[in-house]
Amino acid sequence: MKAEKFDKMFDEGQDISEFLDISKAQRPGEKQKHVNVDFPVWMIQSLDREARRLGVTRQSINKVWIAERLKENQASSS
């Protein structure tokens, strides 16, 4: 398919997903890297309670809260 036809389909709101290979798709700056962090037991217990309450994993809570804090810091330093 030529790019012009693909662009036209996209612009018209047609479903173009069959023409995309998303198996190798990546978001810029979203590459994952594993890190180990040691937390006191009381903190792990609190994280687990909050994770259960929200129905998510401890890892999800950690990622979201850290991301929120980093965004706050970036906004305040701008």
C-alpha positions in Angstrom: 0.0 0.0 0.0 1.3 3.4 -0.8 1.7 6.0 1.9 -0.9 8.3 0.3 -3.6 5.6 0.6 -2.6 4.7 4.1 -2.7 8.4 5.2 -6.1 8.9 3.5 -7.5 5.9 5.4 -6.1 7.2 8.6 -7.4 10.8 8.0 -10.9 9.4 7.3 -10.9 7.5 10.6 -10.8 4.0 9.0 -9.4 1.1 10.9 -5.7 0.8 9.7 -4.7 -1.7 12.4 -4.4 -4.6 10.0 -1.7 -2.8 8.2 0.5 -2.2 11.3 3.0 -4.6 12.9 2.7 -3.5 16.5 4.8 -6.5 17.8 7.9 -4.3 17.6 6.2 -1.0 18.5 8.0 1.0 21.3 7.3 4.4 22.9 10.3 6.7 22.9 11.8 6.9 26.4 9.8 4.0 27.6 12.4 1.3 27.5 12.2 -0.8 30.7 15.1 -1.4 33.1 14.9 -3.6 36.2 15.9 -2.1 39.5 15.9 -3.6 43.0 14.8 -1.4 45.9 14.8 -2.3 49.6 11.9 -1.0 51.6 11.2 -1.4 55.3 8.6 -4.1 56.1 6.0 -1.5 57.3 6.2 0.2 53.9 5.7 -3.0 52.0 2.7 -3.8 54.1 1.2 -0.4 53.5 1.9 -0.7 49.7 0.3 -4.1 49.7 -2.8 -2.9 51.5 -3.2 0.0 49.1 -2.6 -2.2 46.1 -5.3 -4.7 47.3 -7.7 -1.8 47.8 -7.2 -0.5 44.3 -7.0 -4.0 42.7 -3.6 -3.6 41.3 -0.1 -5.0 41.9 2.5 -3.5 44.3 4.7 -2.8 41.3 1.9 -0.8 39.7 1.5 1.3 42.8 5.3 2.0 42.9 5.4 3.0 39.3 2.4 5.3 39.4 3.4 7.0 42.6 7.0 7.5 41.6 5.9 8.9 38.2 3.5 11.3 39.9 6.2 12.6 42.1 8.6 13.0 39.3 6.0 15.0 37.3 5.3 17.2 40.3 9.0 17.9 40.6 9.4 18.7 36.9 6.4 21.0 37.0 7.6 22.9 40.1 11.1 23.3 38.7 9.9 24.7 35.4 
